[in-house]
Amino acid sequence: MNKQIILCVEANRRAQTDNIYIKETITNFYKLDNKTRLSFVNMNGKTNYCSRDVLSQIARYTKDYKIGNTSVIYCIDLDNYESDPAQVKLNEEIKSYINDKGYEIIWFCRDIEEVYLGHSVGKSEKLSKAAEFKKRELIQGISTKSLNLTRESKGKSNILMVLDRYLERK
């Protein structure tokens, strides 16, 4: 059966750093064929999760894909979820919105770089670190245990648990 997975990521369109980590994960852990289309919506920050631009991109991808089902998955960093009440509130708002829409959520504690690199990086380093991650095939050293959690924990994610619902593992 043909399917499209729309992945809404925090990164901006120019850098597409989150896309790199997620594509590496999918390529490394899952079988992909020509019946599965991956589409990325770059939100330019998670606070834009329900912006007109993001919603119109989701709608356009959904409308343009006529040969199968479309699923939408938001990929967000939880940031300082354990210590910042404003961050906790924003994360809960986003989760509620995603749930109300019938979408899925992939979370990264505290951010995607901490999950894949073991530490956060500054904005000026994000692109070079993501490119190095891909070039050096560092995905090979990532434990599936750290990508397959049901509970939020520092340096961990639920990415495999969510993608297992849509893709077949290698």
N, C-alpha and C positions, 0 to 999 in steps of 0.2 A: 504494500500500500504506500502511495506517495504521501510525504509529509514535509511540512515546513516548520522549522523551529526558529522563532524570532527571539533573539537574545538581546535584551536591553541592558547596556553596560554603562558604567559611569564615565568612562574615558571620552575625550572629545574626538571628533572625526579626523582631525589632523594626526594625532598621535596614535590612536587606536591601541593603546597599551594593554588594556583589559582583553581586547580581542585576541591578542597574541597568546596570552596565558590560557585562555579558554580554548582557542583552536588547538594549541599544543596538547591540552588535556584530551580533547575529543579525538584527535589524531592518534594519540598514544594508547588510549584505553578502549576506543570503540571502532566498530566496523562501520564504514560509511560507503554508501553506494549512490548511484545516480537517482535513487528514489527519495533521497533526503536532501532538502535544501536548508542550509544554515543562513540566516539573514541577521545582520547586526544593526541595532539602533544605538547610536552613540548619544547619550543623554547630556554630556558635558556637565556632569555632576549629578548626584542622586537627588538633589532637591528639585530637579527638573523632571521627576518621574511621571508627572501628569501634565506636563506642559503641552501646549498646542502643537509644537513641533514634534515632540515624541509621539503623541497620540496620532498625529497625521501620518507619520512614518509607519507606525504599526498598522494603521488602516490601509495605507497604500500597499504595503507588503501583503497584507491579508487579501485585499481585493485583487491584486495582480496574480496571486497564486490560485489557479483555478483547478488544479489537477489532484488535489488532496486536502488533507486537514492541516490547519495551522495551530500551533501552540505558542504561547508567549511566556517567556521566562525572564524575569528581572534578575540581574546579577548586581548585588550591592555589597559595599563594605559596611560593616557594622561600626567601624571607627571606635570611639571610646565608649562603647556600649555599657561597660561595667562601672564607669565613673562620672559620666556627663549626663545629667538628667535631660538636657535639651536634645542630646543625641538619642537617648532612649525614646523620647517622645517622637522624634522624627522617624526613627526606625519603626516604631509601632504604627504610625500613620501610614507609612509606605506599605508595611505588611498588611494592614487592614485594607488599603486600596487594592493591592494585588489580590488578596483573598476575595474581595467583593467582585472583582472582574473575572474571577475564575482562572487567574494566571498562576504561575509558580514562582518561587523565589529561591535563588541560590545566594547564600551569604558567605562572606569572607571575614574572618575575625583576625585581627581588626581591619586589615585591608588585604587586597589581593597580593601585594608584594610580600607581606608578612607570611602569607600562606605558602607562596611559591619560592621566595628567596630566604625566608627565615627572619626578615626584618623589614621595617618600613623604609621607604626612600623618599627623598625630597622631590618636589615637582620637576626640578631641572634634571633629575637623574632617571625619571620614570621610563622615558623612551630608550635610553641607552641600556638600562638594566633589562628591559623586556626583550630588546634585540639580542642582547648577550644570552639571555635565558634560552631563546630559540636557537641561536647559532651554536651554542655549546650543548644543546639537547639536554638541558638540566631537568626536563620533565622526567627523564629516566630515573633520576634519584629521588623522586617524590613518592612517599609511601601512600598507598591507597587508603590506609587507615586515617591519615590526616585529611583526606578529601571525602570521607564517607561518614560524617558524623550527623547525629540527629540533634545534638545539643551544641549550642554555641560555646566555643572554647578557643582561647588565644592560639593563633597560628593554624587554625583548622577551618574546614569548609564542609558543606553538604553537597558539593557539586556532583560527585559521582552518584550519590543517592537520588538526586533529582534527575540527572541525565539517564540513569538506568531505566526510568519509566518511558523513555522515548527512543533510546538507542540500544543496540545490542553490543555487549562487551566482546572484545577480542578474545 
